[in-house]
Amino acid sequence: MQQPGKPWWKFPHVWLVIAGPALVVVAGLVTFWIAVHNPDPVVDEDYYRKGIEINKTLQNPEMSFAPALKSRNHSATPQEDQPSLKPE
């Protein structure tokens, strides 16, 4: 006569199978909690108009970011490669 087997919860492989989906559910709940308590800012209702204004600013050479980029690139140039300000 066979003895009855162990209950299902006493087999370690069962817990490995259950642990994966359980961890995913817990991670989903934590992600939901983070999303509810730290919402992203709403996109501005005038985002299209502001984007058009930025494009116009970038196309206008007087209001462009070119001077800032030129200064940044100039400051990164080694001293011996910088042009001299004295007339030669």
C-alpha positions in Angstrom: 0.0 0.0 0.0 1.3 3.4 -1.0 1.7 6.2 1.5 0.0 9.5 0.6 2.4 12.1 -0.9 3.5 15.3 0.6 1.2 18.4 0.3 1.9 20.6 -2.7 3.3 23.5 -0.6 6.1 21.3 0.6 7.7 21.0 -2.9 10.3 23.7 -3.5 9.7 23.7 -7.3 6.2 24.8 -6.8 7.4 27.9 -5.0 9.8 28.6 -7.9 6.9 28.5 -10.3 4.7 30.7 -8.1 7.4 33.2 -7.2 7.9 34.5 -10.8 4.3 35.7 -11.4 4.0 36.8 -7.8 7.0 39.1 -8.1 5.7 40.5 -11.4 2.4 41.4 -9.7 4.2 43.0 -6.8 6.4 45.0 -9.1 3.4 46.1 -11.1 1.7 47.3 -7.9 4.8 49.2 -6.8 5.1 50.8 -10.3 1.4 51.8 -10.1 1.9 53.3 -6.6 5.0 55.3 -7.9 3.0 56.5 -10.9 0.1 57.7 -8.8 2.2 59.5 -6.2 4.7 61.1 -8.7 2.6 62.1 -11.7 4.4 63.5 -14.8 3.7 67.1 -15.6 0.9 67.7 -18.1 2.0 68.8 -21.5 1.4 72.5 -22.0 -1.7 73.2 -24.1 0.3 75.7 -26.2 3.1 73.2 -27.0 2.7 73.6 -30.8 2.8 77.4 -30.8 5.9 77.3 -28.4 7.6 74.9 -30.7 7.0 77.1 -33.7 8.4 80.1 -31.8 11.5 78.0 -30.9 12.0 77.2 -34.6 11.7 80.8 -35.5 14.3 81.7 -32.9 16.7 79.1 -34.2 16.3 80.3 -37.8 17.0 84.0 -36.8 20.8 84.5 -36.7 20.6 87.4 -34.2 18.6 85.4 -31.7 20.3 82.1 -32.4 22.3 80.0 -30.0 25.3 80.2 -32.4 27.3 82.7 -30.2 27.0 80.4 -27.2 28.1 77.4 -29.3 31.0 79.3 -30.8 32.2 80.3 -27.3 31.8 76.8 -26.0 33.8 75.4 -28.9 36.4 78.2 -28.6 36.9 77.5 -24.9 37.5 73.8 -25.7 40.2 74.6 -28.2 43.8 74.4 -27.0 45.5 77.7 -26.5 48.1 77.2 -29.3 45.3 76.5 -31.8 43.2 79.6 -31.0 43.4 82.5 -33.4 45.3 85.5 -32.1 43.6 88.8 -31.7 46.6 90.8 -32.6 46.9 91.8 -36.3 49.9 90.1 -38.0 
